[in-house]
Amino acid sequence: MRLVKRGKVWHARFYDHDRRRRLVSTHCHDKAAAEAVARRLERDAGDPDHARARDATLTSLLEDMIRDCEELARAGKMAPETVEFYRKRAGHLVRLQAEPLGEDAPLPLMARDLGARHVDAFISQRRSEGRGDNTISKELVTLRKALKLAKRRKRWRGDLD
């Protein structure tokens, strides 16, 4: 990687995963900031899966899972009622992203930030809303299904445990 200054703006020169040379603006005037941006650009160009995983939101993973279920339903491999089941359960996960689950463990917007403490806080929140363990279990199955699909599509690099 090499930084080149054009006018007041720094540009990064690097090779992508297809070994093509790239020259990309960092949009930075400060050299140190431009170096940080250039490192990220080079990493993303060298490993596009990393970039997809870094930018994936929990909502987008759930939406992908619903689309996958809809495709399975159209192919006759899943009942339409099952698709509605997953859509309803995913809706609770999306809803709770907008509400704080606790001071130290709000449900993250970015999938890469999701951890066990967030799942525990989600369970506590749903119990405080009066939901039974069977209902909560179904919502966790929906989350696990979305994360498995995202992992297979290289949009999430976390651990399902």
C-alpha positions in Angstrom: 0.0 0.0 0.0 1.2 3.5 -0.8 -0.3 6.9 -0.1 -0.3 9.5 -2.8 -1.3 13.1 -2.2 -3.4 14.8 -4.9 -4.0 18.4 -4.1 -5.1 18.4 -0.4 -6.5 14.8 -0.4 -4.6 11.6 0.2 -5.2 8.6 -2.1 -4.4 4.9 -1.5 -2.7 2.7 -4.0 -3.0 -1.0 -3.5 -3.8 -4.3 -5.1 -7.2 -6.0 -4.7 -8.0 -9.7 -4.5 -7.9 -10.1 -8.3 -4.4 -8.5 -8.3 -5.6 -5.4 -10.0 -4.0 -2.1 -9.0 -6.4 0.3 -7.4 -6.1 4.0 -6.7 -8.8 5.1 -4.3 -9.4 8.4 -2.5 -9.3 8.3 1.3 -11.2 11.6 1.5 -8.7 12.6 4.2 -6.5 15.6 4.5 -4.5 14.2 7.5 -1.9 11.6 6.6 -2.4 9.5 9.7 -6.1 9.4 9.1 -5.5 8.5 5.5 -3.2 5.6 6.5 -6.0 4.2 8.7 -8.6 4.5 5.9 -6.1 3.0 3.4 -5.4 0.0 5.6 -9.2 -0.6 5.8 -9.6 -0.2 2.1 -6.8 -2.6 1.3 -8.1 -5.2 3.8 -11.6 -5.0 2.3 -10.2 -5.3 -1.3 -8.1 -8.3 -0.3 -10.9 -10.0 1.6 -14.4 -9.0 0.4 -15.9 -11.5 2.9 -14.4 -9.6 5.8 -16.0 -6.4 4.5 -19.4 -8.0 4.1 -19.2 -9.4 7.7 -18.1 -6.1 9.1 -20.9 -4.2 7.6 -23.8 -6.6 8.3 -26.5 -5.5 10.6 -28.6 -7.8 12.7 -31.7 -6.6 10.9 -30.2 -7.3 7.5 -29.4 -10.9 8.6 -32.9 -11.4 9.8 -34.3 -10.0 6.5 -32.0 -12.4 4.5 -33.3 -15.3 6.6 -36.9 -14.3 5.9 -36.1 -14.0 2.1 -34.5 -17.5 2.2 -37.6 -18.9 3.9 -39.8 -17.3 1.3 -37.8 -18.9 -1.5 -38.1 -22.3 0.2 -41.9 -21.7 0.5 -42.1 -20.9 -3.3 -40.1 -24.1 -4.0 -42.5 -26.1 -1.9 -39.9 -27.0 0.8 -41.4 -24.9 3.6 -45.0 -24.1 4.5 -46.2 -20.5 4.1 -47.3 -20.6 7.8 -43.7 -21.4 8.8 -42.5 -18.3 6.9 -45.0 -16.2 8.9 -43.9 -17.9 12.1 -40.3 -16.8 11.4 -41.3 -13.3 10.3 -43.3 -12.8 13.5 -40.4 -14.1 15.7 -37.8 -12.0 13.9 -40.0 -8.9 14.4 -39.4 -9.1 18.1 -35.6 -9.1 17.6 -35.8 -6.1 15.3 -38.2 -4.3 17.7 -35.8 -4.8 20.7 -32.9 -3.2 18.8 -34.7 0.1 19.1 -35.3 -0.4 22.8 -32.6 -0.5 25.4 -32.3 -4.0 27.0 -30.2 -2.8 29.9 -27.4 -0.3 30.4 -24.6 -2.7 29.6 -26.1 -4.9 27.0 -28.4 -3.2 24.5 -29.1 -5.4 21.5 -26.5 -4.4 18.9 -27.3 -3.0 15.5 -24.2 -4.5 14.0 -24.2 -8.3 13.8 -20.4 -8.5 14.5 -21.1 -7.0 18.0 -23.6 -9.7 19.0 -22.6 -11.8 22.0 -23.9 -14.0 24.7 -24.6 -11.1 27.1 -26.9 -9.6 24.5 -28.9 -12.9 24.2 -29.1 -13.1 28.0 -30.4 -9.5 28.1 -32.9 -10.3 25.3 -34.2 -13.3 27.3 -34.5 -11.1 30.5 -36.4 -8.4 28.5 -38.8 -10.9 27.0 -39.4 -12.5 30.5 -40.1 -9.1 31.9 -42.7 -8.6 29.2 -44.5 -11.7 30.5 -43.4 -14.1 27.7 -43.0 -17.8 28.6 -39.8 -19.8 28.0 -41.3 -21.7 25.1 -42.0 -18.4 23.2 -38.5 -17.1 24.0 -37.0 -20.4 22.8 -38.8 -20.0 19.5 -37.4 -16.5 19.1 -33.9 -17.8 19.8 -34.4 -20.5 17.2 -35.1 -17.7 14.7 -32.0 -15.9 15.7 -29.9 -19.0 15.4 -31.4 -19.8 12.0 -30.5 -16.3 10.8 -26.9 -16.5 12.2 -26.4 -20.0 10.6 -27.4 -18.7 7.2 -25.3 -15.6 7.6 -22.3 -17.7 8.6 -22.8 -19.9 5.6 -23.0 -16.8 3.4 -19.9 -15.3 5.1 -21.8 -12.3 6.4 -21.1 -13.1 10.1 -18.0 -14.5 11.7 -19.2 -15.1 15.2 -19.6 -18.3 17.2 -23.1 -19.8 17.5 -22.4 -21.2 21.0 
